[in-house]
Amino acid sequence: MPRDFTPYESEYPDLTETVVQISRVSKMTKGGRTFNLTAWVVVGDGQGRVGIGHGSAKETPEAIEKAKYKAVKAMKPVVLWHGTLPHPVEIKFGATRLIMKPAAPGTGIKASQPVRAVLEAAGYKNVLTKVSGGSSVVNVLKATLAGLDSLRDPVAVAEARGKSLDSMIRRFSSGRKEETRAPEDNPEA
């Protein structure tokens, strides 16, 4: 009896999904090689929840559906601060090293395809990233999710330290641009 993978669609109607990788794998058996397809999918709501999933099946749509189902079940909340990260993060996962930094409004997401898929699904708009070491898609996906998991909420940190939020966050804290006025003694401006 086949599984029904549809109940999550009614619970999460506005999810975005991105297929990051589809690959063909084979297994040697007594009767010869058997081939399967594996898929890695990133799912997010754009409001600070994201998950990754892996599925394997004989056909591509089935593998994608399995991966999507697992990604929805594995969705986690992440810290989203005015469309960027609250602080820089450096994470190592396997041979992959990933550096993610907050960026000014209007910068966009500067990242490789797996990192971009996770950040866009979570709802980030301005982030700078650098991947070094191993560039395996699976390790990069897991490193990105581990990096987002390690983010700390600036409001909770400020309360725990007994400081004001403005003294904690130096860059991009307000999410608004400062007003620039021309000096009154300058008739040109």
Helices and strands as residue ranges (DSSP letters): H 7-11, E 16-29, E 32-44, E 49-57, H 60-73, E 76-77, E 89-93, E 96-102, E 109-110, H 113-122, E 127-133, H 137-149, H 154-161, H 165-168
